Amino acid sequence: MKRPFWRSTTIAAFGIVIASWQPTQAQGQLRQLVGEWKHVVATNGQAKLRVFTAGDGPSIVMLPARAVGPFALEPVAERLIAAGFRVVLPEPRGYGQSIGPLEDVTMRDLAMDVTKAIEAAGGAPVVIVGHAFGNRIGRMLAQDRPDLIRGVVLIAAGGKFPPKPEIAPNLRIWLDESLPSERRTAAAKAAFFGPQSNPTPKDAMLDGISADTSKVQAAAADSKLFPLESWWPGGKSPMLVIQGLADVWAPVENGRSLKADYPDRVTLVELPAVGHLMASERPDLVADAIVAFVRGLPGAERR
C-alpha cells in the first residue's frame, strides 16, 4: 500500500530541512550534560561512543530523539536518579565526542551501538527508554537482544501514524538559524509543545542539534531496509508507552495502536495538553510514569 501523499511530503519536508542544515564550526561543541556524570567509552567496530552514567540501583538506559544528544533527556534522568535508579545515557554517533562511520549505517547498527554501550556500562538486563526516534532504536534492540532488556519505555512513540502535515513549516523556521531566537522558539512551541507551555530557547533546543547525527539516523531509518514490522513490536518484554495528547509529530494514535496490538504487555499513559518534547515540557510526569512502571516489573522488589 502506498503512503498517502500528504504523509510522504511531510516526512520528506522534514528530511530535506534537517538534512540540509549544517552546523558552523563555532557550533562544533553541541550542548552537553550539566550534571555530575561519569563516562566510559563503548566500541562498536570503528565507532567509539561516550556513555554517561550516574546514580545507583537498577539500570535505565535512555536514548534521545533524532539529531540531539543526551542533554535532552537530562531533566527526566535527574528525577530517575533521585528515585533510586542508575541512568545510562549513550551519546549517539556524530554527537559531541562520539564518532564512527556515518555512511551505510543501518538501524541494526545503531541498535548495536546501544548494545555495546550497555556492555561497557554494565547493569544488564536494563530498562530501555527511547524518545521519538530513540524508541525505534530501543525497539530494534529489544527485538534483537531480549536477554539485555527487562522492559521497554517509549516516549512519544511514532512510526505507524504520521505527523500532522502542518508541522513542516514550523520545522523549517525552528531550524533556520538566520531567524531571531524568539521566532524559532515560537515555531518550536507549535511543533513540539502543548498549548499551555511557554518554552524558552533552551527548552526548544536551538543549540543542541547535530546535522551529522541527523544524517546517519535518517539513512538508518530507511523503511526499505527495515520495514515497520521489523521494530514495531519492541520484543516481548513489558512496555510502557507515554503519549502527549497535544503531540502533532507523533500522534497519540501510535500509542493506542500499540496498546491494541499488544494489550497484555503494553501500558499506555496519555498526558493531556503535552506535546512531543515532553522530557523538557513535563519531565515530572514522564519520570513518575517510568518510576511506577519499573517498580512494577517482575522481580523489581529483588533488585
Backbone torsions as a table, in degrees:
resi	resn	phi	psi	omega
1	MET	NA	133.1	-179.5
2	LYS	-75.9	148.0	173.8
3	ARG	-67.0	143.6	172.7
4	PRO	-58.0	145.5	-176.5
5	PHE	-56.0	-42.6	-176.5
6	TRP	-66.0	-32.0	177.6
7	ARG	-67.5	-45.4	-178.4
8	SER	-62.2	-43.9	-177.2
9	THR	-69.5	-35.5	178.8
10	THR	-65.3	-48.5	-180.0
11	ILE	-65.0	-40.9	178.7
12	ALA	-62.7	-40.6	179.7
13	ALA	-61.1	-43.9	178.2
14	PHE	-61.1	-44.7	-178.8
15	GLY	-62.7	-43.4	-179.8
16	ILE	-64.7	-45.5	-176.7
17	VAL	-62.7	-51.8	-173.6
18	ILE	-76.7	-31.1	178.5
19	ALA	-70.0	-31.2	-178.4
20	SER	-81.9	-14.1	179.6
21	TRP	-76.4	129.1	179.5
22	GLN	-127.3	129.6	177.5
23	PRO	-68.4	146.0	175.0
24	THR	-78.3	169.8	-178.9
25	GLN	-59.5	-36.3	-178.9
26	ALA	-65.8	-18.6	-178.6
27	GLN	-97.0	15.8	-178.3
28	GLY	-61.4	-30.9	176.7
29	GLN	-91.7	92.4	-179.8
30	LEU	-75.3	167.6	-173.1
31	ARG	-60.8	135.5	-176.5
32	GLN	-115.3	171.8	177.0
33	LEU	-64.7	149.7	-177.7
34	VAL	-109.9	-16.5	-179.2
35	GLY	-80.8	-174.8	178.4
36	GLU	-91.1	103.3	-176.3
37	TRP	-122.7	136.8	168.2
38	LYS	-85.5	163.4	173.7
39	HIS	-148.5	151.1	173.3
40	VAL	-124.7	169.3	178.3
41	VAL	-113.1	128.7	176.7
42	ALA	-105.2	141.7	-179.0
43	THR	-118.5	129.0	175.1
44	ASN	-130.2	92.1	-175.0
45	GLY	63.7	-123.0	179.6
46	GLN	-83.7	-6.9	-179.3
47	ALA	-85.8	135.7	175.0
48	LYS	-126.8	119.9	-169.4
49	LEU	-123.0	133.6	173.4
50	ARG	-76.5	139.2	179.8
51	VAL	-129.5	115.7	-176.7
52	PHE	-94.6	142.5	178.6
53	THR	-137.8	149.3	174.4
54	ALA	-159.9	152.8	176.9
55	GLY	90.2	172.6	178.2
56	ASP	-130.9	148.5	179.9
57	GLY	123.3	-169.7	177.6
58	PRO	-56.3	142.6	-173.6
59	SER	-86.9	134.6	174.4
60	ILE	-122.3	119.4	-180.0
61	VAL	-99.0	128.3	-173.5
62	MET	-119.5	130.4	-177.1
63	LEU	-116.6	124.2	-176.1
64	PRO	-77.1	173.4	179.1
65	ALA	-72.5	177.2	-177.3
66	ARG	-60.2	134.3	170.1
67	ALA	76.7	-3.3	-178.9
68	VAL	-116.0	168.0	-176.5
69	GLY	-104.8	-173.0	-177.3
70	PRO	-58.4	-25.8	-178.5
71	PHE	-54.0	-30.9	-175.6
72	ALA	-64.9	-22.4	-179.2
73	LEU	-105.1	0.0	-175.7
74	GLU	-61.1	-37.2	178.3
75	PRO	-58.8	-35.6	176.3
76	VAL	-76.9	-42.6	-178.4
77	ALA	-57.5	-41.4	-180.0
78	GLU	-59.5	-38.9	-179.7
79	ARG	-71.4	-35.2	177.8
80	LEU	-68.2	-39.6	176.7
81	ILE	-62.1	-44.3	179.3
82	ALA	-63.2	-25.7	-179.5
83	ALA	-85.6	-0.1	175.1
84	GLY	102.0	25.0	179.2
85	PHE	-115.9	157.2	171.7
86	ARG	-96.8	128.6	-178.1
87	VAL	-110.3	135.2	178.5
88	VAL	-118.0	124.9	-177.8
89	LEU	-121.9	95.1	175.1
90	PRO	-71.5	137.0	176.9
91	GLU	-88.9	124.8	-174.8
92	PRO	-66.3	159.9	174.3
93	ARG	-54.6	138.2	175.9
94	GLY	85.0	-6.0	-177.9
95	TYR	-107.3	134.1	177.6
96	GLY	57.5	-121.5	-178.7
97	GLN	-104.1	12.5	176.4
98	SER	-87.4	120.8	-174.1
99	ILE	-123.5	162.9	178.2
100	GLY	160.5	170.7	178.3
101	PRO	-56.1	140.8	178.9
102	LEU	-111.5	-5.2	179.5
103	GLU	-107.9	148.0	176.1
104	ASP	55.8	39.9	177.2
105	VAL	-104.0	133.5	-177.3
106	THR	-105.9	170.4	176.0
107	MET	-59.9	-36.7	179.1
108	ARG	-67.6	-33.8	175.3
109	ASP	-62.8	-42.6	179.4
110	LEU	-67.2	-35.9	175.5
111	ALA	-66.0	-35.6	177.2
112	MET	-67.9	-33.1	173.1
113	ASP	-54.9	-44.4	-178.7
114	VAL	-70.5	-37.4	175.1
115	THR	-56.1	-47.0	-179.6
116	LYS	-66.9	-33.6	176.8
117	ALA	-64.2	-42.0	178.6
118	ILE	-64.6	-42.5	179.6
119	GLU	-64.7	-37.5	-179.7
120	ALA	-72.0	-38.0	-177.5
121	ALA	-83.8	-25.2	-176.9
122	GLY	77.7	174.4	175.7
123	GLY	103.1	3.9	179.9
124	ALA	-69.9	150.0	-0.3
125	PRO	-76.0	147.9	-172.9
126	VAL	-116.9	166.7	165.2
127	VAL	-95.2	126.7	-179.3
128	ILE	-101.6	127.4	-179.0
129	VAL	-118.2	125.0	178.4
130	GLY	-127.0	133.2	175.6
131	HIS	-101.2	126.1	175.8
132	ALA	54.4	-120.5	-179.8
133	PHE	-56.8	-32.5	178.5
134	GLY	-59.4	-28.8	-179.9
135	ASN	-78.2	-17.8	172.3
136	ARG	-70.0	-42.7	176.8
137	ILE	-63.9	-42.0	178.9
138	GLY	-61.9	-40.3	179.1
139	ARG	-68.3	-38.9	176.6
140	MET	-62.3	-42.7	177.7
141	LEU	-61.5	-44.1	-179.6
142	ALA	-64.3	-31.1	175.8
143	GLN	-69.1	-45.6	-173.0
144	ASP	-81.2	-33.7	-174.8
145	ARG	-132.1	67.1	-179.8
146	PRO	-61.4	-20.8	179.3
147	ASP	-67.5	-19.3	-178.7
148	LEU	-92.2	-9.0	-166.2
149	ILE	-117.9	127.4	172.7
150	ARG	-91.7	-35.1	-176.9
151	GLY	-162.5	160.5	-177.2
152	VAL	-124.9	133.4	176.4
153	VAL	-122.1	125.8	178.7
154	LEU	-112.2	120.1	175.6
155	ILE	-103.9	119.4	-178.4
156	ALA	59.4	60.3	-179.1
157	ALA	-69.9	136.9	176.6
158	GLY	-135.9	-166.7	174.4
159	GLY	117.1	-39.1	-178.0
160	LYS	-97.5	-45.2	177.9
161	PHE	-104.2	123.6	-168.5
162	PRO	-77.9	167.0	175.2
163	PRO	-60.9	158.2	174.8
164	LYS	-69.6	140.1	-173.3
165	PRO	-63.0	-26.1	-177.0
166	GLU	-73.8	-3.5	-177.4
167	ILE	-73.8	-27.3	-172.5
168	ALA	-56.8	-47.5	179.9
169	PRO	-59.8	-37.6	179.3
170	ASN	-68.6	-33.1	176.7
171	LEU	-64.2	-40.6	179.7
172	ARG	-62.6	-43.4	179.7
173	ILE	-66.4	-43.7	-179.3
174	TRP	-56.7	-38.3	-175.8
175	LEU	-89.1	-8.3	-175.1
176	ASP	-83.6	101.9	-175.6
177	GLU	-72.0	-10.1	177.7
178	SER	-78.4	-11.5	-177.4
179	LEU	-91.5	155.2	177.2
180	PRO	-60.7	147.9	-177.8
181	SER	-61.6	-31.4	179.7
182	GLU	-61.9	-42.0	-179.6
183	ARG	-70.3	-39.9	179.0
184	ARG	-65.1	-39.3	179.3
185	THR	-66.5	-38.5	177.3
186	ALA	-63.4	-39.3	177.4
187	ALA	-66.2	-38.6	177.5
188	ALA	-62.9	-39.4	178.4
189	LYS	-59.4	-45.6	-178.8
190	ALA	-65.5	-34.4	-176.0
191	ALA	-85.0	-33.3	-165.7
192	PHE	-127.5	-7.9	-174.1
193	PHE	-123.7	162.0	177.2
194	GLY	-76.2	164.7	-174.2
195	PRO	-65.4	-21.5	-177.3
196	GLN	-93.0	-2.6	-176.8
197	SER	-89.4	150.9	175.2
198	ASN	-128.2	77.3	-174.6
199	PRO	-66.9	147.1	172.7
200	THR	-88.8	167.9	173.7
201	PRO	-55.1	-34.5	176.5
202	LYS	-64.4	-44.2	177.9
203	ASP	-60.8	-35.6	-177.2
204	ALA	-79.2	-3.3	174.7
205	MET	59.3	39.9	-178.3
206	LEU	-63.5	-24.0	-176.6
207	ASP	-112.4	17.7	-171.9
208	GLY	-121.1	19.1	-173.5
209	ILE	-102.5	132.7	177.5
210	SER	-109.0	118.4	177.6
211	ALA	-65.0	-36.6	179.7
212	ASP	-64.3	-45.1	179.2
213	THR	-63.9	-41.4	178.1
214	SER	-60.7	-43.3	-177.8
215	LYS	-60.9	-48.5	-177.0
216	VAL	-68.3	-36.3	180.0
217	GLN	-70.9	-38.3	179.1
218	ALA	-63.1	-43.4	179.4
219	ALA	-66.6	-38.3	-178.8
220	ALA	-66.7	-25.2	-176.5
221	ALA	-84.7	9.2	-179.3
222	ASP	-54.6	115.9	-175.8
223	SER	-68.4	-17.1	176.7
224	LYS	-70.9	-32.2	179.3
225	LEU	-84.7	-42.2	-177.9
226	PHE	-132.3	86.7	-179.4
227	PRO	-64.0	165.9	-175.0
228	LEU	-49.2	-43.9	-174.3
229	GLU	-67.3	-14.8	-179.4
230	SER	-76.0	-20.0	-178.8
231	TRP	-132.6	-15.7	-175.6
232	TRP	-54.4	-44.1	-176.2
233	PRO	-64.9	-29.2	-178.8
234	GLY	65.9	39.5	-180.0
235	GLY	74.3	-151.0	-177.5
236	LYS	-127.7	8.7	179.5
237	SER	-76.3	162.5	172.5
238	PRO	-55.5	143.7	-175.2
239	MET	-132.6	134.5	171.6
240	LEU	-108.7	130.3	177.5
241	VAL	-118.3	122.2	-179.7
242	ILE	-112.5	115.2	-177.6
243	GLN	-121.0	137.0	172.9
244	GLY	-87.9	131.6	-178.0
245	LEU	-72.2	-12.9	176.7
246	ALA	-104.5	16.3	-177.9
247	ASP	-81.3	114.0	178.8
248	VAL	-95.9	-10.1	177.2
249	TRP	-87.6	-43.9	176.0
250	ALA	-121.6	84.3	-174.5
251	PRO	-57.5	153.0	-175.2
252	VAL	-60.5	-21.9	178.9
253	GLU	-57.7	-27.0	177.2
254	ASN	-63.7	-47.0	178.7
255	GLY	-64.9	-40.6	179.7
256	ARG	-66.5	-33.7	176.8
257	SER	-67.4	-41.0	176.3
258	LEU	-61.3	-41.5	178.6
259	LYS	-63.4	-40.1	179.0
260	ALA	-69.9	-35.8	-178.9
261	ASP	-71.3	-37.7	-174.4
262	TYR	-133.7	65.4	-172.1
263	PRO	-62.4	-28.1	-175.0
264	ASP	-79.9	-19.6	-176.8
265	ARG	-122.2	-3.1	-178.7
266	VAL	-104.8	128.6	170.6
267	THR	-106.0	123.8	-177.8
268	LEU	-108.0	124.6	175.4
269	VAL	-116.8	121.6	179.1
270	GLU	-109.2	128.7	-176.8
271	LEU	-106.2	111.5	-179.8
272	PRO	-61.9	141.5	173.5
273	ALA	59.9	24.7	179.5
274	VAL	-115.7	139.2	-176.5
275	GLY	-100.2	-156.4	-171.7
276	HIS	-72.0	-41.5	-178.2
277	LEU	-88.2	55.5	-174.3
278	MET	-68.9	-19.8	178.7
279	ALA	-66.7	-27.0	174.0
280	SER	-100.8	-25.7	-179.2
281	GLU	-75.8	-48.9	179.4
282	ARG	-139.2	66.1	-179.8
283	PRO	-61.3	-27.0	179.2
284	ASP	-64.1	-45.3	-179.5
285	LEU	-68.4	-39.5	179.2
286	VAL	-64.8	-46.8	-179.8
287	ALA	-63.6	-41.4	179.5
288	ASP	-59.9	-41.8	-179.7
289	ALA	-65.8	-40.8	-180.0
290	ILE	-67.1	-44.3	-179.6
291	VAL	-59.7	-46.6	179.9
292	ALA	-61.2	-41.7	-179.8
293	PHE	-64.9	-49.4	-175.8
294	VAL	-65.5	-39.8	178.9
295	ARG	-66.8	-19.9	178.9
296	GLY	-94.0	0.0	179.7
297	LEU	-69.9	150.8	177.7
298	PRO	-56.8	132.2	178.9
299	GLY	82.1	2.5	-176.2
300	ALA	-62.5	-34.1	-177.0
301	GLU	-68.8	-15.6	-178.9
302	ARG	-98.1	-2.3	-175.1
303	ARG	-98.1	NA	NA
